[in-house]
Amino acid sequence: MAWEERGSCINIFRTRNRGRFSGTFTNYEAKHLLRK
């Protein structure tokens, strides 16, 4: 898995839309990680 690439992608999203996506992304990531 390309975790580094994914991280930078999420980082760009967070800096562009601060607050708007941060909560959603953390929630999504947590659910995704818990599923595995």
N, C-alpha and C positions, 0 to 999 in steps of 0.2 A: 504493500500500500504506500502511496505517496503522501505521507502525512505532512511533510514539509510544504509541498505544493498546495495542499488543501489549506494548511494553516495560513499561508500568505494570501490565498484567495479570501479567506474569511477576514483576515486582517484588513485587506483593501475594502471589503464591504463595510467593516466596522468603522473605518476612518471616514468613508464616504457618507454613510447614513448612521451617524452616531445616535444611540438610544433607540432608533427606529428598529434596527435589526438585531442589535446586541442581545436583547432579551430572547427574541425568537431563536436566534442561532444557538445560544447557550442551551436553551430548552431542547432544540432539535438534536444538538450534539449529545446531550445527556441521554436522551431516549435512545439514540443510535448506539451509544456505547453500552447502555444497559442491556440492549437486545442481544448483544454478543455475549 
